[in-house]
Amino acid sequence: MHTRYKVTIRCTECGEKFILRGRPNSEGGFDTGFKRCTCGNESTLEVDVTPE
């Protein structure tokens, strides 16, 4: 069974904060389903990951 992680994403442009659950993927990142911030920002995001 794969461990789930709490993934906190904060947009550096507007300050919006998203808290999601994710699982590690084969590329070394985390799959959460997150695509982009509500302001349209896709690239400058701060990501913090902690085990759940």
PyMOL Python script that loads the backbone (N, CA, C, O; Angstrom):
from pymol import cmd

cmd.read_pdbstr("""\
ATOM      1  N   MET A   1       0.844  -1.186   0.000  1.00  0.00           N
ATOM      2  CA  MET A   1       0.000   0.000   0.000  1.00  0.00           C
ATOM      3  C   MET A   1       0.886   1.245   0.000  1.00  0.00           C
ATOM      4  O   MET A   1       1.868   1.322   0.738  1.00  0.00           O
ATOM      5  N   HIS A   2       0.531   2.199  -0.823  1.00  0.00           N
ATOM      6  CA  HIS A   2       1.314   3.424  -0.930  1.00  0.00           C
ATOM      7  C   HIS A   2       0.926   4.413   0.161  1.00  0.00           C
ATOM      8  O   HIS A   2      -0.245   4.539   0.520  1.00  0.00           O
ATOM      9  N   THR A   3       1.918   5.103   0.674  1.00  0.00           N
ATOM     10  CA  THR A   3       1.687   6.114   1.697  1.00  0.00           C
ATOM     11  C   THR A   3       1.138   7.376   1.048  1.00  0.00           C
ATOM     12  O   THR A   3       1.628   7.810   0.005  1.00  0.00           O
ATOM     13  N   ARG A   4       0.125   7.959   1.665  1.00  0.00           N
ATOM     14  CA  ARG A   4      -0.391   9.230   1.174  1.00  0.00           C
ATOM     15  C   ARG A   4       0.341  10.361   1.864  1.00  0.00           C
ATOM     16  O   ARG A   4       0.833  10.211   2.983  1.00  0.00           O
ATOM     17  N   TYR A   5       0.409  11.487   1.190  1.00  0.00           N
ATOM     18  CA  TYR A   5       1.095  12.652   1.715  1.00  0.00           C
ATOM     19  C   TYR A   5       0.167  13.859   1.682  1.00  0.00           C
ATOM     20  O   TYR A   5      -0.704  13.971   0.819  1.00  0.00           O
ATOM     21  N   LYS A   6       0.371  14.753   2.636  1.00  0.00           N
ATOM     22  CA  LYS A   6      -0.336  16.028   2.659  1.00  0.00           C
ATOM     23  C   LYS A   6       0.525  17.006   1.861  1.00  0.00           C
ATOM     24  O   LYS A   6       1.669  17.272   2.228  1.00  0.00           O
ATOM     25  N   VAL A   7      -0.022  17.535   0.779  1.00  0.00           N
ATOM     26  CA  VAL A   7       0.712  18.431  -0.107  1.00  0.00           C
ATOM     27  C   VAL A   7       0.094  19.820   0.006  1.00  0.00           C
ATOM     28  O   VAL A   7      -1.077  20.014  -0.321  1.00  0.00           O
ATOM     29  N   THR A   8       0.883  20.779   0.469  1.00  0.00           N
ATOM     30  CA  THR A   8       0.434  22.161   0.588  1.00  0.00           C
ATOM     31  C   THR A   8       1.060  22.956  -0.540  1.00  0.00           C
ATOM     32  O   THR A   8       2.284  22.999  -0.669  1.00  0.00           O
ATOM     33  N   ILE A   9       0.229  23.586  -1.357  1.00  0.00           N
ATOM     34  CA  ILE A   9       0.695  24.373  -2.499  1.00  0.00           C
ATOM     35  C   ILE A   9       0.289  25.812  -2.270  1.00  0.00           C
ATOM     36  O   ILE A   9      -0.883  26.099  -2.026  1.00  0.00           O
ATOM     37  N   ARG A  10       1.259  26.728  -2.349  1.00  0.00           N
ATOM     38  CA  ARG A  10       0.985  28.154  -2.195  1.00  0.00           C
ATOM     39  C   ARG A  10       1.435  28.872  -3.456  1.00  0.00           C
ATOM     40  O   ARG A  10       2.560  28.687  -3.920  1.00  0.00           O
ATOM     41  N   CYS A  11       0.551  29.690  -4.004  1.00  0.00           N
ATOM     42  CA  CYS A  11       0.852  30.484  -5.192  1.00  0.00           C
ATOM     43  C   CYS A  11       1.678  31.699  -4.777  1.00  0.00           C
ATOM     44  O   CYS A  11       1.289  32.434  -3.868  1.00  0.00           O
ATOM     45  N   THR A  12       2.810  31.912  -5.437  1.00  0.00           N
ATOM     46  CA  THR A  12       3.661  33.053  -5.101  1.00  0.00           C
ATOM     47  C   THR A  12       3.151  34.349  -5.727  1.00  0.00           C
ATOM     48  O   THR A  12       3.612  35.429  -5.355  1.00  0.00           O
ATOM     49  N   GLU A  13       2.209  34.266  -6.672  1.00  0.00           N
ATOM     50  CA  GLU A  13       1.681  35.472  -7.312  1.00  0.00           C
ATOM     51  C   GLU A  13       0.515  36.085  -6.537  1.00  0.00           C
ATOM     52  O   GLU A  13       0.480  37.296  -6.320  1.00  0.00           O
ATOM     53  N   CYS A  14      -0.449  35.243  -6.115  1.00  0.00           N
ATOM     54  CA  CYS A  14      -1.634  35.794  -5.446  1.00  0.00           C
ATOM     55  C   CYS A  14      -1.734  35.389  -3.975  1.00  0.00           C
ATOM     56  O   CYS A  14      -2.541  35.955  -3.237  1.00  0.00           O
ATOM     57  N   GLY A  15      -0.923  34.414  -3.536  1.00  0.00           N
ATOM     58  CA  GLY A  15      -0.943  33.996  -2.136  1.00  0.00           C
ATOM     59  C   GLY A  15      -1.974  32.939  -1.801  1.00  0.00           C
ATOM     60  O   GLY A  15      -2.090  32.548  -0.639  1.00  0.00           O
ATOM     61  N   GLU A  16      -2.727  32.463  -2.781  1.00  0.00           N
ATOM     62  CA  GLU A  16      -3.730  31.420  -2.551  1.00  0.00           C
ATOM     63  C   GLU A  16      -3.052  30.143  -2.063  1.00  0.00           C
ATOM     64  O   GLU A  16      -1.950  29.817  -2.504  1.00  0.00           O
ATOM     65  N   LYS A  17      -3.710  29.417  -1.150  1.00  0.00           N
ATOM     66  CA  LYS A  17      -3.139  28.215  -0.553  1.00  0.00           C
ATOM     67  C   LYS A  17      -4.078  27.040  -0.780  1.00  0.00           C
ATOM     68  O   LYS A  17      -5.284  27.146  -0.556  1.00  0.00           O
ATOM     69  N   PHE A  18      -3.519  25.923  -1.224  1.00  0.00           N
ATOM     70  CA  PHE A  18      -4.277  24.705  -1.484  1.00  0.00           C
ATOM     71  C   PHE A  18      -3.675  23.580  -0.658  1.00  0.00           C
ATOM     72  O   PHE A  18      -2.455  23.417  -0.631  1.00  0.00           O
ATOM     73  N   ILE A  19      -4.514  22.803   0.014  1.00  0.00           N
ATOM     74  CA  ILE A  19      -4.057  21.648   0.785  1.00  0.00           C
ATOM     75  C   ILE A  19      -4.702  20.415   0.159  1.00  0.00           C
ATOM     76  O   ILE A  19      -5.925  20.281   0.139  1.00  0.00           O
ATOM     77  N   LEU A  20      -3.857  19.516  -0.353  1.00  0.00           N
ATOM     78  CA  LEU A  20      -4.324  18.349  -1.084  1.00  0.00           C
ATOM     79  C   LEU A  20      -3.665  17.086  -0.544  1.00  0.00           C
ATOM     80  O   LEU A  20      -2.684  17.159   0.195  1.00  0.00           O
ATOM     81  N   ARG A  21      -4.204  15.930  -0.915  1.00  0.00           N
ATOM     82  CA  ARG A  21      -3.565  14.658  -0.626  1.00  0.00           C
ATOM     83  C   ARG A  21      -2.954  14.160  -1.918  1.00  0.00           C
ATOM     84  O   ARG A  21      -3.524  14.330  -2.996  1.00  0.00           O
ATOM     85  N   GLY A  22      -1.780  13.538  -1.800  1.00  0.00           N
ATOM     86  CA  GLY A  22      -1.124  13.037  -2.994  1.00  0.00           C
ATOM     87  C   GLY A  22      -0.358  11.760  -2.728  1.00  0.00           C
ATOM     88  O   GLY A  22      -0.127  11.370  -1.584  1.00  0.00           O
ATOM     89  N   ARG A  23       0.025  11.127  -3.811  1.00  0.00           N
ATOM     90  CA  ARG A  23       0.831   9.912  -3.751  1.00  0.00           C
ATOM     91  C   ARG A  23       2.051  10.121  -4.643  1.00  0.00           C
ATOM     92  O   ARG A  23       1.975  10.815  -5.657  1.00  0.00           O
ATOM     93  N   PRO A  24       3.175   9.518  -4.261  1.00  0.00           N
ATOM     94  CA  PRO A  24       4.382   9.648  -5.087  1.00  0.00           C
ATOM     95  C   PRO A  24       4.150   9.057  -6.480  1.00  0.00           C
ATOM     96  O   PRO A  24       3.451   8.056  -6.634  1.00  0.00           O
ATOM     97  N   ASN A  25       4.755   9.702  -7.501  1.00  0.00           N
ATOM     98  CA  ASN A  25       4.669   9.166  -8.858  1.00  0.00           C
ATOM     99  C   ASN A  25       6.048   8.705  -9.318  1.00  0.00           C
ATOM    100  O   ASN A  25       7.033   8.870  -8.598  1.00  0.00           O
ATOM    101  N   SER A  26       6.118   8.141 -10.485  1.00  0.00           N
ATOM    102  CA  SER A  26       7.371   7.568 -10.985  1.00  0.00           C
ATOM    103  C   SER A  26       8.413   8.621 -11.363  1.00  0.00           C
ATOM    104  O   SER A  26       9.594   8.292 -11.477  1.00  0.00           O
ATOM    105  N   GLU A  27       8.007   9.882 -11.561  1.00  0.00           N
ATOM    106  CA  GLU A  27       8.945  10.948 -11.916  1.00  0.00           C
ATOM    107  C   GLU A  27       9.590  11.600 -10.698  1.00  0.00           C
ATOM    108  O   GLU A  27      10.414  12.502 -10.849  1.00  0.00           O
ATOM    109  N   GLY A  28       9.233  11.161  -9.499  1.00  0.00           N
ATOM    110  CA  GLY A  28       9.799  11.738  -8.286  1.00  0.00           C
ATOM    111  C   GLY A  28       8.954  12.834  -7.674  1.00  0.00           C
ATOM    112  O   GLY A  28       9.322  13.379  -6.633  1.00  0.00           O
ATOM    113  N   GLY A  29       7.831  13.176  -8.290  1.00  0.00           N
ATOM    114  CA  GLY A  29       6.921  14.191  -7.756  1.00  0.00           C
ATOM    115  C   GLY A  29       5.747  13.529  -7.045  1.00  0.00           C
ATOM    116  O   GLY A  29       5.831  12.384  -6.603  1.00  0.00           O
ATOM    117  N   PHE A  30       4.648  14.280  -6.947  1.00  0.00           N
ATOM    118  CA  PHE A  30       3.450  13.770  -6.282  1.00  0.00           C
ATOM    119  C   PHE A  30       2.230  14.016  -7.156  1.00  0.00           C
ATOM    120  O   PHE A  30       2.067  15.103  -7.711  1.00  0.00           O
ATOM    121  N   ASP A  31       1.378  13.014  -7.276  1.00  0.00           N
ATOM    122  CA  ASP A  31       0.130  13.135  -8.024  1.00  0.00           C
ATOM    123  C   ASP A  31      -0.956  13.635  -7.083  1.00  0.00           C
ATOM    124  O   ASP A  31      -1.321  12.953  -6.125  1.00  0.00           O
ATOM    125  N   THR A  32      -1.476  14.840  -7.362  1.00  0.00           N
ATOM    126  CA  THR A  32      -2.546  15.410  -6.557  1.00  0.00           C
ATOM    127  C   THR A  32      -3.742  15.807  -7.409  1.00  0.00           C
ATOM    128  O   THR A  32      -4.835  15.997  -6.875  1.00  0.00           O
ATOM    129  N   GLY A  33      -3.566  15.934  -8.699  1.00  0.00           N
ATOM    130  CA  GLY A  33      -4.618  16.416  -9.575  1.00  0.00           C
ATOM    131  C   GLY A  33      -4.570  17.921  -9.760  1.00  0.00           C
ATOM    132  O   GLY A  33      -5.366  18.471 -10.521  1.00  0.00           O
ATOM    133  N   PHE A  34      -3.640  18.609  -9.071  1.00  0.00           N
ATOM    134  CA  PHE A  34      -3.524  20.064  -9.159  1.00  0.00           C
ATOM    135  C   PHE A  34      -2.933  20.453 -10.506  1.00  0.00           C
ATOM    136  O   PHE A  34      -1.908  19.906 -10.911  1.00  0.00           O
ATOM    137  N   LYS A  35      -3.570  21.398 -11.208  1.00  0.00           N
ATOM    138  CA  LYS A  35      -3.077  21.861 -12.508  1.00  0.00           C
ATOM    139  C   LYS A  35      -2.528  23.279 -12.439  1.00  0.00           C
ATOM    140  O   LYS A  35      -1.401  23.532 -12.866  1.00  0.00           O
ATOM    141  N   ARG A  36      -3.330  24.220 -11.894  1.00  0.00           N
ATOM    142  CA  ARG A  36      -2.895  25.614 -11.803  1.00  0.00           C
ATOM    143  C   ARG A  36      -3.744  26.354 -10.786  1.00  0.00           C
ATOM    144  O   ARG A  36      -4.832  25.908 -10.420  1.00  0.00           O
ATOM    145  N   CYS A  37      -3.234  27.482 -10.338  1.00  0.00           N
ATOM    146  CA  CYS A  37      -3.925  28.321  -9.360  1.00  0.00           C
ATOM    147  C   CYS A  37      -5.137  28.990 -10.020  1.00  0.00           C
ATOM    148  O   CYS A  37      -5.233  29.035 -11.246  1.00  0.00           O
ATOM    149  N   THR A  38      -6.036  29.495  -9.221  1.00  0.00           N
ATOM    150  CA  THR A  38      -7.208  30.195  -9.749  1.00  0.00           C
ATOM    151  C   THR A  38      -6.840  31.474 -10.479  1.00  0.00           C
ATOM    152  O   THR A  38      -7.624  31.966 -11.290  1.00  0.00           O
ATOM    153  N   CYS A  39      -5.653  32.027 -10.205  1.00  0.00           N
ATOM    154  CA  CYS A  39      -5.206  33.236 -10.913  1.00  0.00           C
ATOM    155  C   CYS A  39      -4.546  32.894 -12.249  1.00  0.00           C
ATOM    156  O   CYS A  39      -4.202  33.799 -13.010  1.00  0.00           O
ATOM    157  N   GLY A  40      -4.364  31.598 -12.549  1.00  0.00           N
ATOM    158  CA  GLY A  40      -3.781  31.164 -13.813  1.00  0.00           C
ATOM    159  C   GLY A  40      -2.307  30.794 -13.716  1.00  0.00           C
ATOM    160  O   GLY A  40      -1.724  30.341 -14.702  1.00  0.00           O
ATOM    161  N   ASN A  41      -1.697  30.975 -12.563  1.00  0.00           N
ATOM    162  CA  ASN A  41      -0.292  30.665 -12.374  1.00  0.00           C
ATOM    163  C   ASN A  41      -0.067  29.151 -12.404  1.00  0.00           C
ATOM    164  O   ASN A  41      -0.741  28.411 -11.689  1.00  0.00           O
ATOM    165  N   GLU A  42       0.879  28.689 -13.230  1.00  0.00           N
ATOM    166  CA  GLU A  42       1.198  27.264 -13.312  1.00  0.00           C
ATOM    167  C   GLU A  42       2.635  26.962 -12.943  1.00  0.00           C
ATOM    168  O   GLU A  42       2.983  25.797 -12.754  1.00  0.00           O
ATOM    169  N   SER A  43       3.488  27.982 -12.832  1.00  0.00           N
ATOM    170  CA  SER A  43       4.909  27.697 -12.725  1.00  0.00           C
ATOM    171  C   SER A  43       5.561  28.105 -11.408  1.00  0.00           C
ATOM    172  O   SER A  43       6.422  27.374 -10.920  1.00  0.00           O
ATOM    173  N   THR A  44       5.199  29.220 -10.821  1.00  0.00           N
ATOM    174  CA  THR A  44       5.878  29.668  -9.599  1.00  0.00           C
ATOM    175  C   THR A  44       5.026  29.347  -8.377  1.00  0.00           C
ATOM    176  O   THR A  44       4.317  30.198  -7.841  1.00  0.00           O
ATOM    177  N   LEU A  45       5.121  28.083  -7.956  1.00  0.00           N
ATOM    178  CA  LEU A  45       4.347  27.596  -6.821  1.00  0.00           C
ATOM    179  C   LEU A  45       5.292  27.048  -5.763  1.00  0.00           C
ATOM    180  O   LEU A  45       6.286  26.400  -6.091  1.00  0.00           O
ATOM    181  N   GLU A  46       4.988  27.305  -4.498  1.00  0.00           N
ATOM    182  CA  GLU A  46       5.748  26.726  -3.392  1.00  0.00           C
ATOM    183  C   GLU A  46       5.018  25.469  -2.949  1.00  0.00           C
ATOM    184  O   GLU A  46       3.823  25.504  -2.655  1.00  0.00           O
ATOM    185  N   VAL A  47       5.753  24.345  -2.902  1.00  0.00           N
ATOM    186  CA  VAL A  47       5.149  23.063  -2.554  1.00  0.00           C
ATOM    187  C   VAL A  47       5.820  22.513  -1.303  1.00  0.00           C
ATOM    188  O   VAL A  47       7.046  22.434  -1.228  1.00  0.00           O
ATOM    189  N   ASP A  48       4.997  22.131  -0.313  1.00  0.00           N
ATOM    190  CA  ASP A  48       5.493  21.529   0.921  1.00  0.00           C
ATOM    191  C   ASP A  48       4.799  20.179   1.099  1.00  0.00           C
ATOM    192  O   ASP A  48       3.572  20.101   1.045  1.00  0.00           O
ATOM    193  N   VAL A  49       5.576  19.120   1.310  1.00  0.00           N
ATOM    194  CA  VAL A  49       5.032  17.768   1.404  1.00  0.00           C
ATOM    195  C   VAL A  49       5.360  17.174   2.770  1.00  0.00           C
ATOM    196  O   VAL A  49       6.511  17.216   3.207  1.00  0.00           O
ATOM    197  N   THR A  50       4.350  16.619   3.448  1.00  0.00           N
ATOM    198  CA  THR A  50       4.547  15.925   4.712  1.00  0.00           C
ATOM    199  C   THR A  50       3.756  14.624   4.699  1.00  0.00           C
ATOM    200  O   THR A  50       2.666  14.573   4.129  1.00  0.00           O
ATOM    201  N   PRO A  51       4.288  13.567   5.318  1.00  0.00           N
ATOM    202  CA  PRO A  51       3.535  12.296   5.372  1.00  0.00           C
ATOM    203  C   PRO A  51       2.231  12.483   6.153  1.00  0.00           C
ATOM    204  O   PRO A  51       2.161  13.271   7.097  1.00  0.00           O
ATOM    205  N   GLU A  52       1.224  11.754   5.744  1.00  0.00           N
ATOM    206  CA  GLU A  52      -0.082  11.889   6.395  1.00  0.00           C
ATOM    207  C   GLU A  52      -0.232  10.900   7.518  1.00  0.00           C
ATOM    208  O   GLU A  52      -1.270  10.869   8.179  1.00  0.00           O
TER     209      GLU A  52
END
""", "prot")
cmd.dss("prot")
cmd.show_as("cartoon", "prot")
cmd.util.cbc("prot")
cmd.orient("prot")
